[in-house]
């Protein structure tokens, strides 16, 4: 299949949605394909970050990648800022990106809120950087959720535009890998919102570093409804159905099968089953993370080696870009 690139921003704790919607799928992909998994620290600074927290979070997320099953012997783990080609290619692509294309990006509208005049250029232009992330390595496939599909379309458009305008067949037009299983893990407090590390409420998400007691408390406080018995009906009972869907993902079964296993039980029974499934899934990850995070030397070695491997690919590709556009 070629080369696969993906990553997350090292901001806050990674949560269950990051694991089930992305990282768990990466673990499977690495067994058959060449994979680069990025810590997107350049993207992180589109909003202000505390420098020491950002450094710490890069190591935390690297530890979580490994704890979740990313094998450093099979895959490359690196932080984006260690590879200068990301920023350099973003400038070249930015000079070839029509403003109208960026104006159609819905995430800028969502993240900038009502006062767009105060938003930074980075927040506006980061879809171009995301395109550079992908095209710098000539990635053939990119695992994306539905909310990132628009940005991948921009990368595809920019690759085709660059090739067309310079009369070359250099950039690979990347294909999306839309992961069905666990692609949308919803908030425990609001069934219409995705689980998010930016949500103000810690009780809206299950962090990958949460221990068993914290998981139990969060599930116990999860929003349900006043109907006594459990049933799966996303339209009429969205909150209960969200919990059933999460249980089904963890058990690798259909929501209907998960609901049937709870026939006659109340919401407390559903929450008990969900808590058990969450703890069973996350305890090994948390234990391994707690071991890894105390070995800073090892984590820095992983990032050093990853940056070197990523730079080997990036330098060669960007040298060709410079030649194509006329740099000497």
Protein Blocks (a to p, Z undefined) as FASTA:
>chain_A
ZZaddddddehjddfklmmmmmmmmmmmmmmpccdddddfklmmmpccdfklmmmmmmmm
mmmmmmnopafklpccddfklpmklmmmmmmmmmmccfklmmmpmklmmmnmmmlmlpcf
klmmmmmmmmmmmmmnopabdcddfklmmmmmmmmmmmmmmmmmnopafbccddddddfb
hpaccdfkbmkbccdfkbmblklpccfkbcfklmmmmmmmpccdfbfbacddfklmmmlm
mmmmmmmmmnopafklmmmmmgoiafklmmmmmmmmmmmmmmmmmmmmmmmmmmmmlmmm
mmmmmmmmmmmmmmmmmmmmmmmnopZZ
